[in-house]
């Protein structure tokens, strides 16, 4: 727990105090966010606000992860051996960094071209597929070799699983390693685009991501306290995962970094996370679902992202089949803007929806544990 708290605190402070520096740097570089002409008229006042702020909280998360591991040196030696930097950290941080890199390229092209086009859809999807495939393979093909004090192997799990999962793996739904990688690519694409579509109002995606990441930190830490690979845990019911403390540490660090960034990103935003931040967070959230073995729980934890993504899908299908629009504008948050809701009201109410999804997911997760312990 000490390491997680240190990581959260370090990430928060770095993000809080380094974001103003990023604002000055990106403003000096004229890295302002281009605004779509067809968007809500009130957004034109945001033109020129620096973008690519996701760079700050991505770096803060990586640095905080290192700080958290330094805190682990105060633990007894037999515990340190269980929480050394692992493939799990490589996968999770790699997903965040490289998904963010795809978004950074998109942001860079937007700024350079001085329009909102950026990287074309094919290029962005190709980048997401490549990132998902690379880290999906690493997650499925590199098992753990953790040993106890006697030198016996206690955990041979991979970061991901060949079976679909809800609260835990579902053995009857084995999809093989290749199938699992394909499914993970889909999850990466869904999560990155879901967060990206949500990032349309000041602080909306950042605040929702804080809740989702905090939920995964709680889930992973609970798994760590009831871990099958822990020689000190004697209960029959436990979680078969790999490196849950690593997962909790990274999720907590990312949540703390987003809170620090939210100080400057909330309305009126002085900096946007851009596709750099949105895709980085989406990649990390996808990795969290895979590593905690809660793939099918992700649509509930990230309920707001699902709702907003579906509003776009419904709008496209309706317009292409009937020529009519269901919403005034999609994604959904812009529909309510055009309906006369203030930006702050939309953000707060959507945060409530995000919180409800997280609360339901955590309730399902804990109720499954209680049902099996009785």
Secondary structure, DSSP 8 states (H G I E B T S, - for coil): -HHHHHHHHHHHHHHHHHHHHHHHHHHHTT-B----TTS-GGGGGGTT-B--THHHHHHHHHHHHHHHHHHGGGS-HHHHTTSSS-HHHHHHHHHHHHHHHHHHHHHHHHHHHTSS--S-HHHHHHHHHHHHHHHHHHHHH----EE-TTS-EEE---SS-SEEESSSEEEEEE-HHHHHHHHHHHHHHHHHHHHHHHTTSTTHHHHHHHHHHHHHHHHHHHHHHTBTT-TT---S--B--S-HHHHHHHHHHHHHHHHHHHHHHSSS-SS--HHHHHHHHHHHHHHHHHHTT-GGGHHHHTHHHHHHHHHHHHHHHHHHHHS--SSSSSSHHHHHHHTT--HHHHHHHHHHHHHHHHHHHHHHHHHHHHHHH-
